[in-house]
Structure formats: C-alpha cells, structure tokens
Amino acid sequence: MSKLRYEIDGGIARITLDDGKVNAMNWEFFRELNEALDRTIADEAVALIFTGRPGVFSAGLDLKLLPTQDLREQLKFQRRFATTMLRVYQFPIPTIAAYAGHAIAGGAILSFACDRYMAADGPYTIQINEVANKMALPSWITLICRSSIPPRYWKEALLHATPYSPREAFERGLVDDLVPEGGDILAAAYGYAEKLRKLFTPAYAASKKFLRQEESAHAMDLFEKELLDWRLNYGV
C-alpha cells in the first residue's frame, strides 16, 4: 500500500497514514483505506488504531484533484468520501485516532469519526476548515463532527472554521486525551485499546449500529441534493 500501512498485533489492528507528504485523500487513498478496513474485519481485530507519520495525520481531500473534476465526477468522489468516513463512524469494533501531527478537514473528520480521539501536544493544527475554504458542510460531516464536538463549540468549530492547537482542542472537549509533547502516543492508544478487550464484540457492533445507522442513512439520503444545490447555486 502506497498511501497507508496496515498491521495487526495481538488482535489490535493499526492503520498508519503515510504517503510521504500530507496524506491527501484521493481515489487511491479511499481504495487503500477500505481494503485495510476489510482486512481488519477479516483478521477479527478487537480494536483499530488510526495514526500517521510524525507531524501529520492528514490535510484532508486532495485539493489538486478537486478542480479537475466535472460535476458528475465530483458527486462520485464526494460520495466515496462520505461512505468511507461513515463506514469508520459505524465500524463494528472500537476505533481510536492517535497521532502527533496536523489534522485538517478530512483528517479531522476521520478523527472525529473514531470512538476515541487521542492527540499529542505540540505545534499542530486541528481544524474543520471547509467553510473558510469555500466548501459547504453536508449533513453527514456535521453528523460525525457533532458526535465528538461538544454542542457549545459547534458554531466556532464548524461554522467559523476555528483552528485549534491540540491543547486547545482538548480543553474544549474535541480531543478526549492529550499526550504530553514528545510522549508515546501509540503506547497510550494501545493501553486504551487493551482496556476494551473486555467488551463483547457482537454486542458492541449491534449497539453502535442501533446508535448510528439510522442517522447515517438519513444524512446520506440528503447528501447528493445538498452537494448538487451547492454546486448549482455557487459553482464551487
């Protein structure tokens, strides 16, 4: 895999985003990520950790790709983005985002889609920057983000595209755990994953399905109308 690496040890799977650059999300990225998710299920993992190379988790969608797409291609690509992120959001085993690095747009959305979000302190930015970047936030993105961001910060984090340092995000409750700068973020993630072994996986999977499936399906029902309305009205 050229965009990410998949590993499993002791029943805990790990997906490391690392394309040598900013881990931009494009067709190849989503293909490899879905393949890694398939392997996680096939390996009967008890938990899944997402991480990145030092300094960067992901800068989100590939901004060089987007301008080359016509409306039909963009609808198809945005649907792949949505279905992949919602797959993580509904994944049938516990998921943990844990890294020391920047998480912008899609990188932050992937983090919020996980059941636990652990960040290392440092000179990094966590930001849902779509509104500032001339993009509307469809219902499926706000669903994922609102599941992790406390309601009092929905306006500043989502509508105002506020950038946060890991410490600022932790103080507002966007991040669940803050690891000291230079600390071992993966050790913290594996330690938390070990605590989850006591969970009965079928019950966990069913409970998450009951909690999230209906709202996720409704958000996807709205998706294409929202994106089409945005493109037709604003042409971006």
Secondary structure, DSSP 8 states (H G I E B T S, - for coil): --SEEEEEETTEEEEEE-SSSS--B-HHHHHHHHHHHHHHHHTT-SEEEEEESTEEEE--B-TTTGGG--HHHHHHHHHHHHHHHHHHHT-SS-EEEEESEEEETHHHHHHHHSSEEEEE-SS--EE--TGGGT----HHHHHHHHHHS-GGGHIIIIIS---B-HHHHHHTTSSSEEE-TTS-HHHHHHHHHHHGGGS-HHHHHHHHHHHHHHHHHHHHHHHHHHHHHHHHHH--
